[in-house]
Structures are given as structure tokens and as C-alpha cells.
Amino acid sequence: MKFVLLLVFPLILYSPKKEVFKYTEQLCYDTALDISSESSSDANRIADSLLNYSENARQKMYALMLKSIVLEHQDKRAEAIAFSLKSLKIAKEEKDYCLESRIYTFLSRQYRNIGFIDKGKDLIAESLMVCSKIEDKDHAVKFMTMANLELIEYDIEFENYERAIVYLKTAAFSLDKEREGKIKYFDLANCEEKLARCYLQMGNDMLALNHYRKASTFINKSKLGESLWANKIYDGLIDIYLSQQELDSAKVYIQKNLLIHEKFDNNVVKEHVYKTTAEYYRQTEVRDSFELYTSKYKLTALENKENMRGMINTASNTLYNLTDDIPDASDTPYKIGAMELMFLIGIPSFGVYYQRKKLVSYMKGLIISRKLRKRSQKAYSNKTEIILLAKLEEFENSNGFLDNNLSLPILVAKLQTNVKYLRQIIRDHKQTDFNTYINKLRIQYIIEKLNSDPAYLNYKISFLAKESGFSSHSQFSTNFKKFTDNSPSEYISNLKSKIAS
């Protein structure tokens, strides 16, 4: 397959301009999916060869984007961002709105996974606005679908599961109408995996299992059953089967994930594969294998924490460049794109009309709020910066974050500042947004309590959630796992085992 790509890629771009528009983006999408099935070393060779043999700006633009996707699969997100920004610059010059929209969606995913939630949402809004410039309706719908599927991740992030489910079912209904092909099945697998995750977080394991099974069927129909895309689906199936102690079923998908991990150089994948494999051997009481994979898991988890720090630092340095690259509301008069509304209203309705109306309203609000946000600049003086940082330190030392009624406006009032200054201080000095900053402080607090006071090991999870300032059990558990890679019960169990030994 790699040799065919090297021959075909330059030739297609020599077609007449209309054909270039029609086929180059399709090639980029198809090739990206094909590369997903290649080993890391082969995928790198393909991407580097396409980049080296690029003979003009358009060829280089697509080759840079493919390289970004390969780097993402290796969890080298900071490098992936750098390559995609280069591609974005050319796409703007070439007025290739399809690729421009896709790059914004891609960048949103990278920043979201690193923890820059606000920036990720800005980028999705930008992707949707670019879609309104695409003349071909079919192309516009395709790239809006990509953007919307990424946007749903933010609803999941903030536990808006019911709303995410409505939109996902609507998207799945629409995708099911498309003609047969691997892209259709890949997108359907993506929808089903997100649905499964929503139901799993809501505590409905049966519905989650049903959607994970559908996702597995679709990912195999797309010929990507041995790719990193499939790994996420198999992870979900393994977690459910292990929780239900259906060990034979869990073993099937553990073996699939072990093969995927051997094929791809991705430490995040390795970490979770080692963790679930260790849990499988714990339940089957194979002690040697349990200890082996537990050791591998701990080593990989430590590596990943160090890598994440590096990625956050590198990615944060690109935020200002990226903001400068996006037109400000003052530079470009904004009007809601007719194509955006046509897409949102025209989706075949899964539910009744009011659900579509809510969707349109939600999307308009997101896009308008993005365009009204001013370009990111340092808004405060050095003196204000020093004072605010001292006040934040005092706030942290006083455990003020444990107040479950705490909100951004309340903290602004306590620190005697304004929302703009506080948001930027947190972004510049904590490398995150307000919600993530507060949630991390709360989890760090409860971890310290668990390690220093044995009595906390015997408290119910609901008590620990309330003690650390969370308003719900599920919100606490989600954030605990996000920052520690363990559920609260797993973490407590491990601590008890250490104490006992």
C-alpha cells in the first residue's frame, strides 16, 4: 500500500483545479485511515516520503496534515500541533476551506486531550465558521459532521451526557443514510463509541456494552479493526467485561489490544493495555503475569506523566501564535453561515423538531461567543500579576477550593479582581482553564488525605466526593480517574495493599 501511495499522491494533484478540489481531500482522508492500520515505523516512512516528494504548496499542505495524524497516533501531540499549524498556514493561502476546517477540528482534539478545554472549543467554533465558506454542500456536511463529533467530546467532558446522546443519535441516523464505504463505517464506529462512553459514565453498563459491540462491528467493517481507533473501543469492552467478571470475553479483547500495542508506538495505549491486562491476571489469579504487567503499567504511567508535562509546556507556547493566526471579531464582521444552519436544521431528525431547534441555538451560541472573544494578550500589569499570584497561593493554602459552591465569579469576588485577569492568570501560570484548575486541587487534596490519614481509606466514595468539594459522586470519580489514572476504589485498594504488606 505504501508504494502505491507514493505513486498516486503526486499524480492526483496534477488534475484540473475542479478535480483537485474534489479528490485531494478525499485522498487525504482515505490515506489517513489507511495509515492508521500501518505500524508506527511504516506510517512514519509513508508520511515522510509524501512530505519529501511534495512538489508544490498543495501537495505539501496535505503531506503535512498526514504527518500530523501519524504523530497524533504516537501521542506526540505537541509535534502534531506544530505540523498541522504549518499545514493550516498553506490551507489559508490556498483558500482550501475543507482542509482548513479539518485542521481546526484536529487541533481542537489535540488541545482538548492536553487539557486546554477553552482553546479546544474556540477551534471547533472556527472550524464550523470555515465550513460556511465551502460551496459544495456534500463537502460542507462532511466537515461539519467531523466538527460536531469533536464538539460532543466537550459535552462528555462536562458530563452533559443526555445532550451528547441526543446529538450522537441524530448524527448516527444521518451517517447511516450515506453510501457504503470505510469512511461511513469509521464515522459510525466513532459515534457508537461515544454513545457507549456516555452510557458507561451514567452507570448503564448494558446499554454501554450494546453500543461498544456496535462500534466494534463498524470499526471492523471499516477495515480498521487492528488500528488505534479500534483500541478505544476494545478498552471499553474490556472494562465492562472485567467489571462483570466475564473473563473469557475480556481475554478476547485484551489479546486484540496487546497486538495493537505491539504494532504502534503509543505510550498512552500501552499504559491502559498494561493496566487492564494486569487486572485480568489479578482476577484469574496468575500472580507472575499480574506482577509483570503491573510493573510495566507503573513504569509507563510515570513516563506518560513526564511526557504530558513536556507536551503541555510546548503546546502552551503555540497558543499565542495560534490565536494570532485566527481572525479577531474586530477584523472580520461575523454573520452566521447559511450553510451551517442548513446542515444543522437539515439533519434527518432522530427526535422531534424542538431537539433540532435546541441544537441550532447551542451551535449559534458557541460560534458567536468565539467571535466576540478578543485576541489573547496580556491584559494586566506586572504588579497586578504578582498580587494575583500571591492571592491565588493564599487561596490554595486555605483550601478555599473545597467549597462545592465555588464558581469563577465567586473566586473573582474573593480575590477582588475581574474575570478576564483571573482567566488569563490561570491559563498563563497553571497552563489550564478554571474548572480543571479547581478540580485538580480538589483531587490533590483528597489524595493527600488518603495517604496521610488511614481513616479516609474506610470512608464511602460519596463522603470523599463531598469532602473534596465535588457536588456528585460521578463528577468526583471522573476527575479522580482523569488525574490519577485510577478510579477512587482502585486507588484505595492499592493503598490498602501497600499498608498490609
Buried (B, 14 or more C-beta within 10 A) or exposed (E): EBEEBBEEBBEBBEEEEEEBBEBBBBBBBBBBBBBBBBEBEBBBBBBBBBBEBBEEEBBBBBBBBBBBBBBBBBBBBBBBBBBBBBBBBBBBEBEBBBBBBBBBBBBBBBBBBBBBBBBBBBBBBBBBBBBBBBEEEEBBBBBBBBBBBBBBBBBBBBBBBEBBBBBBBBBBBBBEEBEEEBBBBBBBBBBBBBBBBBBBBBEBBEBBBBBBBBBBBBBBBBBBBBBBBBBBBBBBBBBBBBEEEEEEBBBEBBEBBBEBBEBBBBBBBBBBBBBBBBBBBBEEEEEEBBEBBBEBBBEBBEEBEEBBEEBBEBBBEBBEEBBEEBBBBEEEEEEBBEBBBBBBEEBEEBBEEEBBEBBBEBBBEBBBEBBEBEEBEEEBEEEEBEBBEEBBEEBBEEEBBBEBEBEBEEBBEBBEBEEEBBBBBBBBEBBBBBBBBBBBBBBBBBBEBBEEEEEBBEBEBEEBBBBBBBEEBBBBBBBBBBBBBBBBEBBBEEBEEEEEE
